């Protein structure tokens, strides 16, 4: 499985972006898909995750209320709509997928994800 993330770019404070993650290969077994990010000089952190079915989207507190994760199950593509962007949102955003159907307490644990994309850079200027 390969994950292709796209949609990053340079935006201004208050703008919106939509990130996309399209998997290829044997994608039928991808139950949980999510986004993580890593800012310069910081550790990678969880952003949001969603299961293929019967799962409530889960968000980090830092993006809750400003972001929406969604999934096109027919394509196994996951999207992250980010609104009201702030300079603190500047980071490389990584798409991740797990063959396991994670529970909410595990969504934010990066070791639970089997597959990772190459990342897409989001830069928010002040």
C-alpha positions in Angstrom: 0.0 0.0 0.0 1.2 3.5 -0.9 -0.4 6.7 0.3 -0.2 9.8 -1.7 -0.9 13.0 0.2 -1.6 16.3 -1.6 -3.2 19.7 -1.1 -0.6 21.5 0.9 0.6 24.9 0.2 1.3 28.4 1.4 -1.7 30.2 2.8 -2.4 33.2 5.1 -3.8 33.2 8.5 -7.5 32.5 8.4 -7.5 30.7 5.1 -8.6 27.2 4.4 -7.0 24.2 2.8 -8.2 20.7 1.9 -5.7 17.9 2.1 -6.3 14.6 0.2 -4.8 11.2 0.7 -5.2 8.6 -2.0 -4.0 5.1 -1.4 -2.9 2.7 -4.0 -2.2 -1.0 -4.0 -4.2 -3.4 -1.8 -6.4 -0.8 -0.2 -9.4 -2.9 0.7 -8.0 -3.7 4.1 -7.5 -0.1 5.3 -9.9 0.4 8.1 -8.6 3.5 9.9 -7.1 6.4 8.1 -5.7 9.5 9.7 -3.5 12.6 9.6 -0.5 13.5 11.6 1.7 16.5 11.3 5.2 17.5 12.2 6.3 21.1 12.7 9.9 22.2 12.4 11.8 21.1 15.4 8.9 19.3 17.0 7.7 15.7 17.2 5.1 14.3 15.0 1.6 14.8 16.5 -1.8 13.4 15.8 -4.4 15.6 13.9 -7.4 13.5 13.0 -8.6 10.0 12.2 -11.6 8.2 10.8 -12.7 4.6 10.4 -14.2 3.1 7.3 -17.6 2.6 8.9 -19.3 3.1 12.2 -16.6 5.3 13.6 -16.9 8.8 14.9 -14.1 11.1 13.5 -11.6 11.9 16.2 -9.6 15.2 16.4 -6.8 16.6 18.3 -7.8 19.5 20.5 -5.5 21.8 18.5 -7.7 21.4 15.4 -11.1 20.5 16.8 -13.8 22.8 15.6 -11.6 24.1 12.7 -11.1 20.8 10.8 -13.2 18.1 9.3 -11.9 14.7 8.3 -14.0 12.8 5.8 -13.6 9.6 3.7 -14.8 8.4 0.4 -15.0 4.7 1.0 -15.4 3.8 -2.6 -12.0 5.3 -3.3 -10.6 4.8 0.2 -9.6 8.4 -0.1 -9.5 10.6 3.0 -9.7 14.3 3.2 -8.8 16.9 5.8 -10.6 20.2 5.5 -8.8 22.8 7.6 -10.3 26.2 8.2 -9.2 29.3 10.1 -5.6 28.3 9.7 -3.1 29.7 12.1 0.7 29.9 11.9 0.9 27.1 14.5 -0.7 24.8 11.9 2.5 25.1 9.8 3.8 21.6 9.4 4.4 18.7 7.1 1.1 16.7 7.2 1.3 13.0 6.9 -1.4 10.6 5.9 -1.5 7.3 7.7 -3.5 4.2 7.4 -4.1 1.1 9.6 -5.4 -2.3 8.6 -6.9 -2.4 12.1 -10.2 -0.7 13.1 -8.8 1.4 15.8 -10.8 2.6 18.8 -10.8 6.2 19.9 -8.2 5.6 22.5 -5.7 4.4 19.9 -6.3 6.9 17.1 -3.6 9.2 18.2 -0.9 6.5 18.6 1.3 6.5 15.5 2.5 3.0 16.2 -1.0 1.7 15.4 -0.7 2.8 11.8 0.9 0.4 9.3 1.3 2.7 6.3 2.5 6.3 5.9 2.5 8.8 3.0 5.3 11.1 2.1 3.8 14.2 3.6 2.6 17.5 2.2 3.8 20.8 3.5 1.3 23.4 4.9 2.7 26.8 5.6 0.5 29.4 7.2 1.9 33.0 7.1 0.9 35.6 9.7 
